[in-house]
Amino acid sequence: MKLTKRFAILAFSFLMLGGVFAFSATDASAQKRVTRVIYRPVYITRPYWYDPFYDPYFYDPYLRARRDRYYAEQRVARERRDMAEHKEKYYADGYITPKERAQMIDDQRQLANAVADLRRYSYVRY
C-alpha cells in the first residue's frame, strides 16, 4: 500500500512536471515575434487635370460662345427662380422686415447682373 501510494505520488508529480513544461512551452512561443509580410494591391490613380488639347470648346470660338451663352441663360433662370422663392416667402406674412428688404434688393442686383451678362451673348433684349 505504501509502495502504491508512493508510485501514485511519483506518477502524479511527473504529470504535473510535464504539464508545467507544456504550459511554459506555449508561453514561451507566445513571447516570440513573428513578422509576416502581407501583400495588398495598390491602386494608383492619376489626378484629373484639364488638358485643352482634348477640349473642343477651347479652340472653337463659336462653341465657346454657345457654352457661355448657355451658362448665362442658366444663371438668369436660377436668379429668377431664387427671387420668386424669396418673394413668395417674404410676402406670405404681409410684412417685409429690413433684413428681407435687403435680401430682395440683393436678389434684384444679382438678377440685373445676370441679365446684363446674358445680353452680351444675344441680340434679343430681355
C-alpha distance (Angstrom), angle and dihedral (degrees) to the residues before:
residue distance angle dihedral
M1 . . .
K2 3.77 . .
L3 3.77 89.7 .
T4 3.78 92.0 50.2
K5 3.78 91.4 50.2
R6 3.78 91.5 49.7
F7 3.78 91.8 47.5
A8 3.84 90.7 49.3
I9 3.80 91.3 49.0
L10 3.81 90.9 47.5
A11 3.82 92.0 48.6
F12 3.79 91.5 46.7
S13 3.81 91.0 49.4
F14 3.82 90.4 50.7
L15 3.80 89.3 50.8
M16 3.79 90.3 49.6
L17 3.79 91.3 48.0
G18 3.81 90.4 49.3
G19 3.80 90.3 49.3
V20 3.79 91.0 51.0
F21 3.80 90.2 51.4
A22 3.79 91.4 46.7
F23 3.79 94.3 50.5
S24 3.78 93.5 42.2
A25 3.81 89.7 52.3
T26 3.83 91.8 55.7
D27 3.81 90.8 46.4
A28 3.77 90.5 52.2
S29 3.79 91.5 50.8
A30 3.78 90.1 50.8
Q31 3.79 89.3 59.2
K32 3.78 93.2 54.1
R33 3.81 117.0 100.1
V34 3.74 118.4 -129.6
T35 3.79 119.2 -169.0
R36 3.74 116.9 -157.9
V37 3.75 124.8 -173.2
I38 3.76 112.2 -139.4
Y39 3.78 116.5 -164.9
R40 3.77 113.9 -150.0
P41 3.78 124.5 -178.7
V42 3.77 115.0 -105.5
Y43 3.77 117.8 -149.6
I44 3.76 112.3 -152.5
T45 3.77 113.0 -157.6
R46 3.73 121.0 -173.8
P47 3.77 117.2 -137.6
Y48 3.77 116.3 -107.2
W49 3.74 113.6 -112.9
Y50 3.75 132.4 177.5
D51 3.78 114.8 -104.7
P52 3.80 113.5 -173.3
F53 3.82 90.3 -161.3
Y54 3.81 90.2 77.0
D55 3.81 96.1 38.9
P56 3.82 112.9 94.4
Y57 3.83 90.7 -167.8
F58 3.80 90.8 62.3
Y59 3.80 95.6 61.7
D60 3.79 102.9 29.6
P61 3.83 112.8 72.4
Y62 3.81 92.3 -166.0
L63 3.80 93.2 55.5
R64 3.79 91.1 43.9
A65 3.82 91.0 52.2
R66 3.81 90.8 48.5
R67 3.79 91.3 50.1
D68 3.81 92.6 48.0
R69 3.79 90.5 47.8
Y70 3.81 90.5 51.1
Y71 3.81 91.0 51.2
A72 3.81 90.6 47.7
E73 3.83 91.0 51.2
Q74 3.79 90.5 49.4
R75 3.80 90.5 49.9
V76 3.83 91.9 51.6
A77 3.80 90.5 49.3
R78 3.81 91.3 48.6
E79 3.82 92.8 48.9
R80 3.81 92.1 48.3
R81 3.79 90.8 49.1
D82 3.81 91.7 49.5
M83 3.80 91.3 48.0
A84 3.82 91.6 50.1
E85 3.81 91.6 49.1
H86 3.80 91.7 49.7
K87 3.81 92.8 46.9
E88 3.79 91.3 50.4
K89 3.79 91.7 48.8
Y90 3.82 96.0 43.8
Y91 3.81 96.7 44.4
A92 3.82 92.4 48.3
D93 3.82 94.6 88.3
G94 3.82 95.0 36.6
Y95 3.81 95.1 -121.1
I96 3.78 127.0 90.5
T97 3.78 115.4 -153.7
P98 3.80 121.0 -147.7
K99 3.79 89.6 -106.9
E100 3.82 90.8 53.0
R101 3.82 90.5 46.4
A102 3.82 90.1 52.8
Q103 3.80 89.8 49.5
M104 3.82 91.2 50.9
I105 3.81 90.9 49.4
D106 3.80 88.7 50.4
D107 3.83 90.1 49.5
Q108 3.83 90.2 51.3
R109 3.80 91.0 49.7
Q110 3.80 92.2 49.8
L111 3.81 91.5 48.0
A112 3.82 91.3 49.2
N113 3.81 90.4 51.4
A114 3.82 91.4 48.4
V115 3.82 92.0 49.4
A116 3.82 90.9 47.4
D117 3.79 89.3 50.9
L118 3.81 90.7 49.7
R119 3.81 92.0 50.2
R120 3.79 89.3 64.5
Y121 3.81 90.0 65.9
S122 3.79 101.8 43.5
Y123 3.75 142.0 43.7
V124 3.80 92.3 -141.9
R125 3.79 113.6 99.3
Y126 3.78 114.5 -133.0
